[in-house]
């Protein structure tokens, strides 16, 4: 019995070790780092903070050349480029794949400030002013921003005009886009209601330079007279939330947009990653030898009573030969009553000598119920071990 109890204790300890290695007591909460979605497909961004000369691209290498000394003034965010129309001032860069918008959706954003109104002014353009055009954002004599695109290098095929006219000496945030999937041109001022129009012809890819402040490279086109700040180009459609982030409640936000992004609430994901490297080693140190000194006292009170009964029956049958035959039947009946009374502590086996001369042996074995318990515990250990191996293999494959 003691051996069975010791085996049960060992099985229980082993089961706890297996469970602890497979199922951690606590799963640490982890959150993936928050990324700036505004950086996705952003191909160029000019803060225009430089005092003069080249204006650097904060994202790539699309640095702008200064033509006729564009100066600096206070901007919506830090500083802005100051354009003086009579001096024919503008910024430019030669055509390249980043600035081509053929076959894709795109979004432009920009802050503008007019020193004077009432005439056509160009904010940015990719055109040669005559036979080759791609896209252009400008204001008309009515001071309303207009966004133009063309699919064939000729006249403008699509255009959208803002319903809001610009005033002098005021900052405005303008976002324009072409959604190739939705077949839509759009324009939006100061994160307000957007004006849209259906358009599905696409935008041509030509060799014209990209310019800020004019629509005529090397000539005297519709030159901007005022300040331009924070120009960005995305090869995708910005979401309303992203536009709101760049607008930043009217304060503006520049690359890399970390200072004005809304506070993100990280999504907690409990990842099952067992990291417990502790190994529980069960080392039995019990060297005590248990000596079963229990004394089994058997009191044999059995009383055996043997009562023989001899019954003889004689039958005298006369024969012709006059030879009497006597048949004796001896019937012995033995009645033995043995009532042993045993008082014993738990031992493995013992024997009792009966008064009849016979020896009565008692051998103690585990009951069926105790055997079932031991088998069940061992089976549970095997099952949990297979479960642990399954999780380990699955993590390794992933």
N, C-alpha and C positions, 0 to 999 in steps of 0.2 A: 504493500500500500504506500509506504514512504517513497519507494522508487517511482511509482506512478505520479505522486504529487510533485516530486523533483522534476520529472519530465514535463509536467504541465507548466511549471514555473519557467523552465528553459524555453519552452515554446512561446509563452506569453512575452518574454523579453525579446526574443527574435522577431516576433510579430511587430512589437513597438518600434524596433530598429528599422524594419522594412517600411512601415508606414511613415516614419519620420523622414526617411530618405526619399519617398515618393511624393508625399504631400507636405509641403512646408507649412510651418505653423502660421506664417504671415507672408502675404504676397505684397512686396513693396509697390506702391503706386508710382508710375512713371509717366511722364508727359513728353511727347516729341517736341523738339525745338520749333518755335513759331517762325515761319519764313515770311518774307515780304512778298506778297503776290504781285505788287507793283513792279517788281524786278523781272517778272516773267515776260519774255518776248519784248523787253525794252531794248531797242536797238541804238538809240542815241538820246542824250540828255545834256542840254547846255544850261548851266546856271547863269552864265553871262555876268559873272562877278568881276571879271578882269577890267582893269582900268583902261587898257588899250591893247592893240595888237591882236594876236591869235586868241580866239575864245575856245577853250578846251572842252572836249566831249568827256563827260564824267563816266560814261559807260564803256565806250570803245575808243576808236581812233579817228572819229569824224570831226576833227578839229576845224574850226571856221577861220578863214582868212579875212583879215580886216581890210576893207577897201575904202580909201579916202578918210581914214582916221575916225572910226566910230569911237565915241568917248564913253564916259561912265557917269551914272547918276544914281541916286538912291533908288533901290528897287522894291518890289513887293516883298522879296526875301533877300536880305542883304543888299546887293547892288544889282543894277540893271544896265543894259547897253543903251546909250543915248544916241539917237539918230537925228541928224539935222538935214532935212530934205534939200535945202538949197546947196548943200555941199556934196550931194550925190553919194551919201554914206550908206554902206550896206556890208553884210557879211556873206561869205559864200564858201562852198566846197564842191569839188568836181563830182560828177555822177558816180555812184557805186551801188552795189546790191542792197546795202542797208537802206538807202534812200529811195529805192525803187519800190513801188507799191503794187505792181502788176500781179494779178492772180492771188491776192490775199486780202484779208480784212486788215484795217489799220485804224489807229487813233492818234490825233495830235492834241497836245494841250499847250497853252501859252497864256501869259499875263501881258496885257498891253495897256498903254497910257498915251493918249493923244495930247500933244501940245496945242494943236489947232484942228479944226474940223471944217467940213463943207466941201472937201475935194476927195477924190479917190486916193486911197493909201494901201500899200501892200504890206502885209505882216510877214508872210513867207510864201515862196513859190518854187516850183520846178518847171520852168518854162523859158522860152527864148523870146517871149513877148509878141511873136508873129506867127510862124508856121508850125512850131513845135510846142505842145503843151502837155502837161501831165496832171498837176494839181496846183491849186492856189487858194490862199485865204487873204481876203482884202476887204476894205470898206469902200462903199460908194459915196457919192455926193450926198446921199441921205444919211450917211454915217452908220448905216446898218452893216454888220459883217456878212460877207458872202463867201461860201465855199464852193469851188468849181473843180470838176474833174472831166477828163475826156478819155475816150477809148481809141482815138485814131490820129492823134497828133495835130488835129485841126481845131475847129471851133469847139467850145465847151459842150459836151454831151449831157452833162448833169450838173445841177447847181441847187443849193439850198441857202436861203437867206434867213437870218435871225429876225425875229419880230421886234427886237429891241435895238434902238439906236444908241450909239455911244456918245457920251458927252466929253468935253475937253477936261483935262486935269483930273481924271478919275481912272482908277485901276479897274480893269475888267478881266475876268478869267473866262477864256474861250476854249471849248473842247469841240472838235469836229471829228467825224468818222465816216468810214464806208464799211458797211457790213455786207460782205459778199454772200453770206448764207441767207440773210434776210432780205437781200436786194434793197438796201436802204442807205441813203445819205442822211447825216444828222448834224445838227449844230446846237450847242447849249451854252448859255451865258450864266456865270456866277452860280453854278449848280442848281439852276432853276429848271423850268419846264423846257424840254427839248423841242426843237422844230425838226421835222423829218419829212422826207419825200422818197418815193419809190424810185429805184435806179438799179438796173441789172446789166449794163453794158461793160462794166469793168473799167480799169484804169490802165492806160498805155505805159509801157516802159520805154523811155527814150534816153538820149545822152545829155539832156540838159543838166546844168548844175543846180544844186539846191541853194537857195538864197534867202536871207532874212533881211527885210527892210526894202526890198525892191522886187519887181517882176521882170526886170530887163538887165541881163548881165552885160556890163560894160556900157550901158546907155543911160538915158534919163527917163526911166519909167515912172510908175506911180509910187514914188518914194515915201517911206514912212517918216513922219515928223513927230517924234516923241520917244517914249521908252518901250523896250521889249524885255521881258524877263522870263526865265524858267521855261524853256522850250523842250518838249519831250515827244518822242515818236515811239509808238508801240506797234508791233505787227500782230495785233489782235484788238478785239473790242473790250474796252474797260467796262467793268461793272459800275452800277450806280454808287456802290459803296466805295469803290476805288476812286471814282471821280470826286466823291465827297472828301476822301482822305487828302487828295492833292489840293483841293480847294481849301480845306482846313478851316471852315467857318469864315472864309474871307481873308485869313492871315497868310495863306499860301504855304506850300511845303516843297522842299527841294530834295533831290536825290541824296542819300538813299532812303528817304521817307521814314526813317526810324523815329524821328523826333515827334512826328505828328500822327503816327498810326494809332488807331483806337486800341485801348487795352484789351489784349486777347485773354480769354479764359481758356487755359489749356484743357484739352479733353484727357481725362485720366483713363489710362488703359492698363488694366491688370494683366500683365504678361506672365504666364506660367513659366518660370525659369528657375528650376531648383539650383541653388547656389551653395547648399550646405555640403561642405567637404569633410565634415566631422564623421569619423568612423567609430561606431560603437562596437567595441570588442568585448564579448562576454567571456571572461576567464574565470571559471569556477576555482576558488581557492579553498574550498571546504575540504580539508584533509582529515577531518574527524571520522573515526571509525565507529559507526553506531553498533553497539553490541546489545542485542535483544536479550535482556536478562529477565524478561517477564516470565513468570512461572505459571505454568498451566496446571491447575489442580483439577483433576478429574475425580469426581466422586461417583464410583460405580455402585449404584444401589439396586442394580438389576438382581432380581430373584428368579432363579430358574427352578421350576418345579417339574420334576419328571415322575409322572405317575403311570407306570405300566399297568395295563389291564390285560390279564391273560384269560381268555375265554376258550375253553375246550369243549367241543361238541362231539359226542361219540354216537355214531349211528351203527346199530347192529343189524345187519341185513343177512338173514339166513340164506344160504345158497344150497344148491343141491349137494355141493361137496361138504356142506356143513362146516365151512371155514369162515368164521366171523372176521369182518374187516372193520377196523377202527380208524376213523379220520379225525385228526385233531387240527383245529383252526386256532392259531395263536394270533390274536389282534392286539397289538401294543399301541396305545395312544399316548404320545408325549406332548405335554403342553409346557412351553417355555416362555416366560414373560421377562423381558429385559428392558428396564427403564433407566438408561444412563443419564445422569445429570452432570453437565459440564460447565465449569466457570473458568473462562480463559481470557487473557488479554490478547491483542492482535499480534500474532506471530505468523511466520510463513507456513509452518506445518508442525504437527505434533501427533502423538499416538497414545492410545489408552489401552491398557491391558484389562480385558473383561474377566469376570470371575469364571467364565466358561472356559478360560484358557485362550480365547482368541484375542488378537490385537486389532484395535479399531484406529485406522489412520485418517487424519484430517489434513488436507492440503489447501492452503488459501490462494486463490487466483483472483485476478481483477474481474469485476463484473462486466457484463456486456455494456452497461451504461457508461462505465468509466472508459472502456475501450472506444466507444463511439466518440466520447469527448476528445480523447487523444487524437483519433484519426481526423476529426473535424478541425482541430487546431492546426495539425500538419497540413491539411488540405488548404486551409486559409492562407498559411504561409506560402505555399506553392503558388496559389492564385495571385497573391499580391506581388510575388517575385516576377511572375509573367507580366503583370501590369506595369511594373517598374521598367522591365526590359522593353515593353511596347512604347512607353513614353520616351525612353532614351533613344530608341531607333527613330521615332518620329521627329524628335528634335534634331537629331543628326541629319536626317534627310532634308529638313527644312532649312 
